[in-house]
Amino acid sequence: MKTILIQGAIESEICYYLGQERFQESKKIIRNGFPFYVSRAGETEVIVELTKMGMTNAALATMTAIQEYHPDLIVNQGTAGAQVKELKSGDMIIGSRAVNVHSLEMEKRDFGEGIVPEEWRGMEIGRASCR
């Protein structure tokens, strides 16, 4: 049997899936503080997980899911950046690139000058060395 894990950080991001008929009889299981909702779609086990917000929670939730369920596919989805009116609940967009918003830098500005997102650039993140 294949196992698919669908993750969302906030309730509104997973309620579409939990509202589907196959999840009406699903069981809720808590592991490491993260709720998992387990159901089946034919021969596939489908698990929806609430990861809570933040990169640390997402990492811990994903690690917990991998250890507990050994998913064949992980879909981490959500609403961040969903500003296109044509998108509907359940639509899936697969990106071709990503930007780590925690690794952006800009020139120092004087107090009160604010920020200019158009000037942001990706930081060069090198490999750590012990020597």
URWOGI-V150100 format. One record per backbone hydrogen bond with DSSP energy under -0.5 kcal/mol. CO is the residue of the C=O (numbers start at 0). NH is the residue of the N-H. E is the energy in kcal/mol with one decimal. If there is no record, write none. Layout:
BEGIN
CO/NH/E + CO/NH/E
END
This chain:
BEGIN
1/44/-2.9 + 2/71/-2.4 + 2/72/-1.4 + 3/46/-2.9 + 4/74/-3.2 + 5/48/-2.7 + 6/76/-2.5 + 7/50/-2.6 + 7/51/-0.6 + 9/12/-1.9 + 9/13/-0.7 + 10/13/-1.3 + 10/14/-1.9 + 13/17/-2.3 + 14/18/-1.5 + 16/19/-1.5 + 19/22/-2.0 + 20/23/-1.8 + 22/25/-1.1 + 26/28/-0.5 + 26/37/-2.0 + 28/30/-0.5 + 28/35/-2.9 + 30/33/-2.5 + 33/30/-2.2 + 34/49/-2.0 + 35/28/-2.9 + 35/37/-0.5 + 36/47/-2.4 + 37/26/-1.2 + 38/45/-2.3 + 40/43/-1.6 + 42/1/-0.8 + 43/40/-3.1 + 44/3/-2.9 + 45/38/-2.6 + 46/5/-3.3 + 47/36/-2.7 + 48/7/-2.1 + 48/50/-0.8 + 53/57/-2.4 + 54/58/-2.4 + 55/59/-2.5 + 56/60/-3.1 + 57/61/-2.3 + 58/62/-2.5 + 59/63/-2.5 + 60/64/-2.4 + 61/65/-2.6 + 62/66/-2.4 + 63/67/-2.4 + 64/68/-3.0 + 64/69/-0.7 + 65/69/-1.4 + 72/4/-2.8 + 73/75/-0.6 + 74/6/-3.2 + 74/76/-0.8 + 78/81/-2.7 + 80/82/-2.0 + 82/84/-0.6 + 83/86/-1.7 + 87/90/-2.3 + 92/94/-0.6 + 98/100/-1.1 + 99/102/-2.2 + 102/122/-2.9 + 104/120/-2.2 + 109/112/-2.3 + 115/118/-2.7 + 116/119/-1.5 + 120/104/-2.6 + 122/124/-0.7 + 123/125/-0.7
END
